[in-house]
Amino acid sequence: MLKLAVATGTVVSLLALSACSGGTGGTTATVNNYQTQGLPAGQSASESRPLITIGGGKSNGPAGTGIQVNAYLWRATLDTLSFMPLVSADPFGGVIITDWYSPPATPDERFKANAYILSQQMTANAIQVSLFHQVLQNGQWVDAAVDPNTVSGLEDRILSRAADLRAAAENTQD
């Protein structure tokens, strides 16, 4: 019985150690910040190419099948929402989800944002922000109305920041 326990323990230990190796040989990990997260290798954050291409990008068919997310809109959205804690950022789908944020001046209310980059073009309909607002009443968070001007203001800030990033990149290339 003792021999079986020792053999089982040895096998489990070896499996655990082999799982840690990763099996990739000499690859190294690159730490990205929120501004470069998801950029393909060799692409700087200031380049004008789309951030991500899914589905092969180049296609032998008449129409490309790749889904592309605009790099400037991606960075601008992350920059604009950077004051809120980030829950998820999916550069492939162009989705950014924040956690609840309570402004220091009003701790009895909180906000959460979901941002969707819908196009590779930098147009007003390429970004959609959903904003959620809750207020604290009797110890419970209760949904509250969101001013539509706040949502459109966030979208305008994102587009403005994206335009600034593109202009800075174009000035750098000259």
Secondary structure, DSSP 8 states (H G I E B T S, - for coil): -HHHHHHHHHHHHHHHHHHHSTT--S-------TTTTT--TT--TT--S-SEEES-SS-SSSS---EEE-HHHHHHHHHHTTTS-EEEEETTTTEEEE--B--TT-TTEEEEEEEEE--SS-SGGGEEEEEEEEEEETTEEEEE---HHHHHHHHHHHHHHHHHHHHHHHHHH-
